[in-house]
Amino acid sequence: MDHKLFLKYLEKYTLEALEASGDDVSRAADYLEKKKRAGLLQKNRGEKNAALDRTRKIFNSSRERSLYVVLKSLGLDDLAKEKL
């Protein structure tokens, strides 16, 4: 697995969920649960699915925490500072 691509998709899914939820962690977790996994013929399927799984796990386990803590847990320190 390409770690650089994984991080790219992790940030993409996080930003997508936050945009759809208005920066609400609980609603972002709900959004991610409804998002479909990458299909069999999609490019970079392994990285996409791993990033989606990781993002779902962090958002679901952190529904009651602040957005800053969630973003730090995902390793998105620059985005966490920006959203603070």
C-alpha positions in Angstrom: 0.0 0.0 0.0 1.2 3.5 -0.9 1.2 5.5 2.4 1.3 8.8 0.5 -1.9 8.0 -1.4 -3.5 6.7 1.8 -2.9 10.1 3.5 -4.3 11.9 0.5 -7.5 9.9 0.6 -7.7 10.2 4.4 -7.7 14.0 4.1 -10.1 13.9 1.1 -12.7 11.9 3.0 -12.3 14.0 6.1 -12.8 17.3 4.3 -15.7 15.8 2.3 -17.4 14.7 5.5 -16.8 18.0 7.3 -18.2 20.0 4.4 -21.3 17.8 4.2 -21.9 18.1 7.9 -21.0 21.7 8.6 -18.0 20.7 10.8 -20.2 18.6 13.1 -18.3 15.5 14.2 -21.4 13.4 14.8 -23.1 14.3 11.5 -19.7 13.7 9.7 -19.6 10.2 11.2 -23.1 9.5 9.9 -22.1 10.8 6.5 -19.1 8.5 6.4 -21.2 5.5 7.4 -23.4 6.0 4.3 -20.4 6.5 1.9 -19.7 3.5 -0.3 -16.4 1.7 -0.4 -14.3 1.8 -3.6 -15.4 -0.8 -6.1 -13.4 -3.7 -7.5 -12.3 -1.9 -10.7 -11.4 1.5 -9.2 -7.9 2.7 -9.2 -6.1 2.7 -5.8 -8.9 0.7 -4.3 -6.8 -0.6 -1.3 -5.7 2.9 -0.3 -9.2 4.4 -0.7 -10.9 1.7 1.4 -8.2 1.8 4.1 -8.5 5.5 4.3 -12.3 5.4 4.5 -12.2 2.7 7.2 -9.7 4.7 9.3 -11.7 7.9 8.9 -15.0 6.1 9.8 -13.4 4.5 12.9 -12.0 7.7 14.2 -15.2 9.8 13.6 -17.4 7.0 15.1 -15.3 6.6 18.2 -15.0 10.4 18.7 -18.6 11.6 18.2 -18.6 13.5 21.6 -15.2 15.0 21.1 -14.2 18.3 19.6 -13.3 18.6 15.9 -9.8 19.6 16.9 -9.2 16.3 18.8 -10.7 14.3 15.9 -8.4 15.9 13.3 -5.4 15.5 15.6 -6.3 11.8 16.0 -6.3 11.4 12.2 -2.8 13.1 12.0 -4.2 16.1 10.2 -2.4 18.7 12.4 -2.4 21.5 9.9 -6.1 21.1 9.2 -6.8 21.0 13.0 -5.0 24.3 13.5 -7.0 25.8 10.6 -10.3 24.7 12.0 -9.5 25.9 15.5 
